[in-house]
Amino acid sequence: MTRHHVQCTFEGCGEAASYKIAARWSDGGFAELKTYGFACSNHLGPVFQLAEERQHQYKPAPNEVVEELAIFRYESGKRDRQLQRLWGLEDNYRT
């Protein structure tokens, strides 16, 4: 499997991502993580809060289900289902 260097999505930051901000998404027949952003340790809060704003603005189609926003430890080369959810961090950043 090819490994890619994923950068923090905070504007102007070039650091490697340590976290993936995503929500479980399903259309009834298929499910995956819908990615809202990637963050380095320094920008986790701002990236999470921007992702939260975007998620609140999203209007799912009638057959779509988008669960709550979550923070996962990002590890290059791992599939979404292998990523560890960091439950404790999420409460620190929810608005």
N, CA, C and O atoms as a GROMACS GRO file, in nm:
protein
  380
    1MET      N    1   0.085  -0.118   0.000
    1MET     CA    2   0.000   0.000   0.000
    1MET      C    3   0.090   0.124   0.000
    1MET      O    4   0.188   0.130   0.075
    2THR      N    5   0.057   0.221  -0.082
    2THR     CA    6   0.132   0.345  -0.090
    2THR      C    7   0.098   0.435   0.029
    2THR      O    8  -0.019   0.448   0.066
    3ARG      N    9   0.199   0.494   0.087
    3ARG     CA   10   0.176   0.586   0.199
    3ARG      C   11   0.194   0.728   0.151
    3ARG      O   12   0.291   0.760   0.082
    4HIS      N   13   0.101   0.814   0.188
    4HIS     CA   14   0.105   0.953   0.147
    4HIS      C   15   0.128   1.040   0.270
    4HIS      O   16   0.084   1.008   0.380
    5HIS      N   17   0.198   1.150   0.249
    5HIS     CA   18   0.216   1.249   0.355
    5HIS      C   19   0.093   1.340   0.351
    5HIS      O   20   0.074   1.414   0.255
    6VAL      N   21   0.012   1.334   0.453
    6VAL     CA   22  -0.108   1.416   0.461
    6VAL      C   23  -0.079   1.533   0.553
    6VAL      O   24  -0.033   1.516   0.666
    7GLN      N   25  -0.106   1.653   0.502
    7GLN     CA   26  -0.079   1.774   0.579
    7GLN      C   27  -0.203   1.822   0.654
    7GLN      O   28  -0.316   1.791   0.617
    8CYS      N   29  -0.178   1.896   0.760
    8CYS     CA   30  -0.282   1.965   0.834
    8CYS      C   31  -0.358   2.056   0.737
    8CYS      O   32  -0.297   2.121   0.653
    9THR      N   33  -0.491   2.060   0.749
    9THR     CA   34  -0.571   2.140   0.657
    9THR      C   35  -0.593   2.283   0.707
    9THR      O   36  -0.665   2.359   0.644
   10PHE      N   37  -0.533   2.320   0.820
   10PHE     CA   38  -0.542   2.457   0.868
   10PHE      C   39  -0.466   2.546   0.771
   10PHE      O   40  -0.352   2.516   0.735
   11GLU      N   41  -0.528   2.654   0.729
   11GLU     CA   42  -0.470   2.740   0.628
   11GLU      C   43  -0.330   2.788   0.668
   11GLU      O   44  -0.311   2.843   0.777
   12GLY      N   45  -0.235   2.766   0.578
   12GLY     CA   46  -0.099   2.811   0.601
   12GLY      C   47  -0.011   2.713   0.677
   12GLY      O   48   0.109   2.738   0.692
   13CYS      N   49  -0.067   2.604   0.725
   13CYS     CA   50   0.011   2.506   0.801
   13CYS      C   51   0.061   2.397   0.706
   13CYS      O   52  -0.014   2.347   0.621
   14GLY      N   53   0.185   2.361   0.719
   14GLY     CA   54   0.242   2.256   0.637
   14GLY      C   55   0.284   2.134   0.716
   14GLY      O   56   0.349   2.044   0.663
   15GLU      N   57   0.245   2.130   0.844
   15GLU     CA   58   0.283   2.018   0.930
   15GLU      C   59   0.209   1.890   0.891
   15GLU      O   60   0.101   1.895   0.831
   16ALA      N   61   0.267   1.778   0.926
   16ALA     CA   62   0.203   1.650   0.901
   16ALA      C   63   0.079   1.635   0.991
   16ALA      O   64   0.078   1.680   1.105
   17ALA      N   65  -0.024   1.573   0.937
   17ALA     CA   66  -0.147   1.552   1.013
   17ALA      C   67  -0.127   1.440   1.116
   17ALA      O   68  -0.068   1.336   1.086
   18SER      N   69  -0.177   1.464   1.236
   18SER     CA   70  -0.178   1.363   1.342
   18SER      C   71  -0.320   1.314   1.369
   18SER      O   72  -0.340   1.209   1.430
   19TYR      N   73  -0.419   1.392   1.322
   19TYR     CA   74  -0.560   1.363   1.351
   19TYR      C   75  -0.644   1.374   1.225
   19TYR      O   76  -0.617   1.456   1.137
   20LYS      N   77  -0.747   1.291   1.218
   20LYS     CA   78  -0.846   1.298   1.112
   20LYS      C   79  -0.978   1.333   1.176
   20LYS      O   80  -1.020   1.267   1.271
   21ILE      N   81  -1.044   1.436   1.126
   21ILE     CA   82  -1.175   1.477   1.177
   21ILE      C   83  -1.276   1.427   1.075
   21ILE      O   84  -1.273   1.468   0.959
   22ALA      N   85  -1.365   1.340   1.119
   22ALA     CA   86  -1.457   1.275   1.026
   22ALA      C   87  -1.584   1.232   1.098
   22ALA      O   88  -1.591   1.232   1.221
   23ALA      N   89  -1.685   1.196   1.019
   23ALA     CA   90  -1.811   1.146   1.073
   23ALA      C   91  -1.850   1.022   0.992
   23ALA      O   92  -1.829   1.016   0.871
   24ARG      N   93  -1.907   0.926   1.061
   24ARG     CA   94  -1.956   0.809   0.989
   24ARG      C   95  -2.073   0.852   0.901
   24ARG      O   96  -2.162   0.924   0.946
   25TRP      N   97  -2.070   0.806   0.776
   25TRP     CA   98  -2.171   0.843   0.675
   25TRP      C   99  -2.222   0.716   0.610
   25TRP      O  100  -2.147   0.622   0.588
   26SER      N  101  -2.351   0.715   0.580
   26SER     CA  102  -2.410   0.602   0.509
   26SER      C  103  -2.523   0.651   0.420
   26SER      O  104  -2.594   0.747   0.452
   27ASP      N  105  -2.538   0.583   0.308
   27ASP     CA  106  -2.651   0.611   0.220
   27ASP      C  107  -2.750   0.495   0.221
   27ASP      O  108  -2.837   0.486   0.134
   28GLY      N  109  -2.738   0.407   0.318
   28GLY     CA  110  -2.826   0.292   0.331
   28GLY      C  111  -2.767   0.165   0.273
   28GLY      O  112  -2.802   0.055   0.316
   29GLY      N  113  -2.678   0.177   0.176
   29GLY     CA  114  -2.617   0.060   0.116
   29GLY      C  115  -2.466   0.060   0.128
   29GLY      O  116  -2.402  -0.044   0.108
   30PHE      N  117  -2.411   0.173   0.159
   30PHE     CA  118  -2.266   0.189   0.167
   30PHE      C  119  -2.236   0.278   0.285
   30PHE      O  120  -2.311   0.372   0.313
   31ALA      N  121  -2.127   0.251   0.356
   31ALA     CA  122  -2.089   0.333   0.471
   31ALA      C  123  -1.939   0.360   0.467
   31ALA      O  124  -1.861   0.275   0.422
   32GLU      N  125  -1.900   0.478   0.513
   32GLU     CA  126  -1.759   0.516   0.520
   32GLU      C  127  -1.745   0.634   0.614
   32GLU      O  128  -1.844   0.685   0.667
   33LEU      N  129  -1.621   0.678   0.635
   33LEU     CA  130  -1.598   0.801   0.710
   33LEU      C  131  -1.599   0.916   0.611
   33LEU      O  132  -1.528   0.914   0.511
   34LYS      N  133  -1.680   1.018   0.640
   34LYS     CA  134  -1.681   1.141   0.561
   34LYS      C  135  -1.580   1.233   0.627
   34LYS      O  136  -1.599   1.274   0.742
   35THR      N  137  -1.474   1.264   0.556
   35THR     CA  138  -1.365   1.345   0.612
   35THR      C  139  -1.398   1.493   0.606
   35THR      O  140  -1.439   1.545   0.502
   36TYR      N  141  -1.379   1.560   0.719
   36TYR     CA  142  -1.400   1.705   0.727
   36TYR      C  143  -1.268   1.781   0.741
   36TYR      O  144  -1.265   1.902   0.722
   37GLY      N  145  -1.160   1.712   0.773
   37GLY     CA  146  -1.031   1.778   0.783
   37GLY      C  147  -0.926   1.691   0.848
   37GLY      O  148  -0.955   1.586   0.905
   38PHE      N  149  -0.802   1.737   0.837
   38PHE     CA  150  -0.688   1.674   0.902
   38PHE      C  151  -0.618   1.781   0.984
   38PHE      O  152  -0.615   1.898   0.944
   39ALA      N  153  -0.562   1.743   1.098
   39ALA     CA  154  -0.501   1.843   1.185
   39ALA      C  155  -0.370   1.794   1.245
   39ALA      O  156  -0.352   1.675   1.273
   40CYS      N  157  -0.279   1.888   1.263
   40CYS     CA  158  -0.159   1.863   1.341
   40CYS      C  159  -0.197   1.889   1.487
   40CYS      O  160  -0.309   1.932   1.516
   41SER      N  161  -0.106   1.863   1.578
   41SER     CA  162  -0.134   1.883   1.721
   41SER      C  163  -0.164   2.029   1.754
   41SER      O  164  -0.245   2.056   1.843
   42ASN      N  165  -0.100   2.123   1.685
   42ASN     CA  166  -0.119   2.264   1.714
   42ASN      C  167  -0.253   2.320   1.666
   42ASN      O  168  -0.300   2.420   1.719
   43HIS      N  169  -0.315   2.256   1.566
   43HIS     CA  170  -0.437   2.313   1.506
   43HIS      C  171  -0.560   2.223   1.521
   43HIS      O  172  -0.658   2.242   1.450
   44LEU      N  173  -0.555   2.127   1.610
   44LEU     CA  174  -0.668   2.036   1.626
   44LEU      C  175  -0.796   2.111   1.661
   44LEU      O  176  -0.901   2.085   1.602
   45GLY      N  177  -0.790   2.203   1.756
   45GLY     CA  178  -0.909   2.278   1.796
   45GLY      C  179  -0.971   2.358   1.683
   45GLY      O  180  -1.089   2.341   1.655
   46PRO      N  181  -0.894   2.444   1.616
   46PRO     CA  182  -0.952   2.522   1.506
   46PRO      C  183  -1.004   2.436   1.391
   46PRO      O  184  -1.109   2.466   1.334
   47VAL      N  185  -0.930   2.331   1.355
   47VAL     CA  186  -0.976   2.245   1.244
   47VAL      C  187  -1.104   2.174   1.284
   47VAL      O  188  -1.195   2.161   1.202
   48PHE      N  189  -1.113   2.126   1.409
   48PHE     CA  190  -1.234   2.059   1.454
   48PHE      C  191  -1.353   2.156   1.452
   48PHE      O  192  -1.462   2.119   1.407
   49GLN      N  193  -1.333   2.277   1.500
   49GLN     CA  194  -1.444   2.373   1.506
   49GLN      C  195  -1.489   2.417   1.366
   49GLN      O  196  -1.609   2.437   1.344
   50LEU      N  197  -1.397   2.432   1.271
   50LEU     CA  198  -1.436   2.462   1.133
   50LEU      C  199  -1.512   2.344   1.072
   50LEU      O  200  -1.609   2.364   0.999
   51ALA      N  201  -1.467   2.223   1.102
   51ALA     CA  202  -1.536   2.103   1.053
   51ALA      C  203  -1.677   2.095   1.111
   51ALA      O  204  -1.772   2.059   1.041
   52GLU      N  205  -1.690   2.129   1.238
   52GLU     CA  206  -1.820   2.127   1.304
   52GLU      C  207  -1.916   2.226   1.236
   52GLU      O  208  -2.033   2.194   1.214
   53GLU      N  209  -1.866   2.344   1.203
   53GLU     CA  210  -1.949   2.443   1.132
   53GLU      C  211  -1.995   2.389   0.996
   53GLU      O  212  -2.112   2.402   0.960
   54ARG      N  213  -1.901   2.329   0.922
   54ARG     CA  214  -1.936   2.274   0.791
   54ARG      C  215  -2.036   2.161   0.803
   54ARG      O  216  -2.127   2.149   0.720
   55GLN      N  217  -2.021   2.078   0.905
   55GLN     CA  218  -2.114   1.967   0.922
   55GLN      C  219  -2.254   2.019   0.954
   55GLN      O  220  -2.353   1.965   0.904
   56HIS      N  221  -2.264   2.122   1.036
   56HIS     CA  222  -2.396   2.178   1.070
   56HIS      C  223  -2.465   2.238   0.948
   56HIS      O  224  -2.588   2.241   0.942
   57GLN      N  225  -2.388   2.286   0.852
   57GLN     CA  226  -2.444   2.346   0.731
   57GLN      C  227  -2.486   2.241   0.627
   57GLN      O  228  -2.563   2.272   0.537
   58TYR      N  229  -2.435   2.119   0.640
   58TYR     CA  230  -2.463   2.013   0.542
   58TYR      C  231  -2.605   1.962   0.558
   58TYR      O  232  -2.648   1.928   0.669
   59LYS      N  233  -2.677   1.955   0.449
   59LYS     CA  234  -2.814   1.903   0.449
   59LYS      C  235  -2.813   1.767   0.380
   59LYS      O  236  -2.807   1.761   0.257
   60PRO      N  237  -2.820   1.658   0.457
   60PRO     CA  238  -2.815   1.525   0.396
   60PRO      C  239  -2.940   1.496   0.312
   60PRO      O  240  -3.050   1.546   0.339
   61ALA      N  241  -2.921   1.416   0.211
   61ALA     CA  242  -3.032   1.368   0.128
   61ALA      C  243  -3.119   1.276   0.214
   61ALA      O  244  -3.074   1.228   0.318
   62PRO      N  245  -3.242   1.250   0.173
   62PRO     CA  246  -3.332   1.167   0.254
   62PRO      C  247  -3.276   1.029   0.291
   62PRO      O  248  -3.310   0.977   0.397
   63ASN      N  249  -3.194   0.970   0.208
   63ASN     CA  250  -3.141   0.836   0.238
   63ASN      C  251  -3.005   0.839   0.306
   63ASN      O  252  -2.948   0.734   0.334
   64GLU      N  253  -2.951   0.957   0.334
   64GLU     CA  254  -2.820   0.969   0.397
   64GLU      C  255  -2.831   0.980   0.549
   64GLU      O  256  -2.926   1.038   0.602
   65VAL      N  257  -2.732   0.922   0.616
   65VAL     CA  258  -2.718   0.937   0.761
   65VAL      C  259  -2.575   0.982   0.787
   65VAL      O  260  -2.480   0.916   0.746
   66VAL      N  261  -2.560   1.096   0.855
   66VAL     CA  262  -2.429   1.146   0.893
   66VAL      C  263  -2.427   1.153   1.045
   66VAL      O  264  -2.504   1.228   1.105
   67GLU      N  265  -2.340   1.075   1.107
   67GLU     CA  266  -2.332   1.072   1.252
   67GLU      C  267  -2.250   1.191   1.304
   67GLU      O  268  -2.204   1.274   1.226
   68GLU      N  269  -2.231   1.197   1.436
   68GLU     CA  270  -2.158   1.309   1.495
   68GLU      C  271  -2.013   1.311   1.452
   68GLU      O  272  -1.955   1.209   1.417
   69LEU      N  273  -1.957   1.429   1.456
   69LEU     CA  274  -1.818   1.450   1.420
   69LEU      C  275  -1.729   1.382   1.525
   69LEU      O  276  -1.759   1.384   1.644
   70ALA      N  277  -1.620   1.321   1.478
   70ALA     CA  278  -1.531   1.248   1.567
   70ALA      C  279  -1.386   1.280   1.533
   70ALA      O  280  -1.355   1.323   1.422
   71ILE      N  281  -1.298   1.257   1.629
   71ILE     CA  282  -1.154   1.275   1.608
   71ILE      C  283  -1.090   1.137   1.612
   71ILE      O  284  -1.111   1.059   1.705
   72PHE      N  285  -1.012   1.108   1.509
   72PHE     CA  286  -0.940   0.982   1.498
   72PHE      C  287  -0.791   1.011   1.493
   72PHE      O  288  -0.749   1.111   1.436
   73ARG      N  289  -0.711   0.922   1.552
   73ARG     CA  290  -0.566   0.935   1.538
   73ARG      C  291  -0.534   0.894   1.394
   73ARG      O  292  -0.562   0.781   1.354
   74TYR      N  293  -0.476   0.986   1.318
   74TYR     CA  294  -0.444   0.957   1.178
   74TYR      C  295  -0.311   0.884   1.170
   74TYR      O  296  -0.210   0.928   1.225
   75GLU      N  297  -0.311   0.771   1.099
   75GLU     CA  298  -0.189   0.695   1.076
   75GLU      C  299  -0.184   0.659   0.929
   75GLU      O  300  -0.269   0.585   0.879
   76SER      N  301  -0.085   0.710   0.859
   76SER     CA  302  -0.069   0.686   0.716
   76SER      C  303  -0.065   0.535   0.690
   76SER      O  304   0.002   0.460   0.760
   77GLY      N  305  -0.137   0.495   0.588
   77GLY     CA  306  -0.137   0.354   0.550
   77GLY      C  307  -0.247   0.271   0.614
   77GLY      O  308  -0.273   0.159   0.571
   78LYS      N  309  -0.314   0.326   0.716
   78LYS     CA  310  -0.423   0.253   0.780
   78LYS      C  311  -0.556   0.291   0.716
   78LYS      O  312  -0.579   0.406   0.680
   79ARG      N  313  -0.642   0.193   0.703
   79ARG     CA  314  -0.776   0.216   0.651
   79ARG      C  315  -0.861   0.282   0.760
   79ARG      O  316  -0.830   0.272   0.878
   80ASP      N  317  -0.969   0.348   0.717
   80ASP     CA  318  -1.056   0.418   0.812
   80ASP      C  319  -1.100   0.329   0.927
   80ASP      O  320  -1.100   0.373   1.042
   81ARG      N  321  -1.138   0.206   0.899
   81ARG     CA  322  -1.189   0.118   1.006
   81ARG      C  323  -1.080   0.077   1.106
   81ARG      O  324  -1.111   0.023   1.212
   82GLN      N  325  -0.953   0.104   1.071
   82GLN     CA  326  -0.842   0.071   1.160
   82GLN      C  327  -0.801   0.189   1.248
   82GLN      O  328  -0.721   0.173   1.341
   83LEU      N  329  -0.854   0.307   1.220
   83LEU     CA  330  -0.815   0.426   1.296
   83LEU      C  331  -0.879   0.426   1.434
   83LEU      O  332  -0.996   0.388   1.449
   84GLN      N  333  -0.804   0.469   1.533
   84GLN     CA  334  -0.852   0.475   1.671
   84GLN      C  335  -0.927   0.606   1.694
   84GLN      O  336  -0.874   0.715   1.670
   85ARG      N  337  -1.052   0.594   1.742
   85ARG     CA  338  -1.129   0.714   1.777
   85ARG      C  339  -1.083   0.764   1.913
   85ARG      O  340  -1.066   0.686   2.006
   86LEU      N  341  -1.063   0.895   1.922
   86LEU     CA  342  -1.012   0.956   2.046
   86LEU      C  343  -1.126   1.028   2.116
   86LEU      O  344  -1.138   1.151   2.109
   87TRP      N  345  -1.209   0.952   2.183
   87TRP     CA  346  -1.332   1.003   2.246
   87TRP      C  347  -1.305   1.120   2.339
   87TRP      O  348  -1.380   1.218   2.336
   88GLY      N  349  -1.204   1.114   2.421
   88GLY     CA  350  -1.178   1.216   2.520
   88GLY      C  351  -1.146   1.352   2.460
   88GLY      O  352  -1.182   1.455   2.518
   89LEU      N  353  -1.079   1.354   2.346
   89LEU     CA  354  -1.043   1.482   2.284
   89LEU      C  355  -1.164   1.556   2.230
   89LEU      O  356  -1.167   1.680   2.233
   90GLU      N  357  -1.263   1.485   2.180
   90GLU     CA  358  -1.379   1.546   2.116
   90GLU      C  359  -1.452   1.643   2.211
   90GLU      O  360  -1.492   1.752   2.169
   91ASP      N  361  -1.468   1.604   2.334
   91ASP     CA  362  -1.540   1.688   2.431
   91ASP      C  363  -1.468   1.820   2.456
   91ASP      O  364  -1.531   1.920   2.490
   92ASN      N  365  -1.336   1.821   2.439
   92ASN     CA  366  -1.258   1.944   2.459
   92ASN      C  367  -1.285   2.049   2.354
   92ASN      O  368  -1.263   2.167   2.378
   93TYR      N  369  -1.333   2.008   2.236
   93TYR     CA  370  -1.343   2.100   2.124
   93TYR      C  371  -1.485   2.125   2.075
   93TYR      O  372  -1.506   2.215   1.992
   94ARG      N  373  -1.583   2.050   2.122
   94ARG     CA  374  -1.721   2.073   2.077
   94ARG      C  375  -1.770   2.211   2.121
   94ARG      O  376  -1.741   2.255   2.233
   95THR      N  377  -1.844   2.279   2.032
   95THR     CA  378  -1.898   2.411   2.069
   95THR      C  379  -2.041   2.399   2.113
   95THR      O  380  -2.104   2.499   2.148
   0.00000   0.00000   0.00000
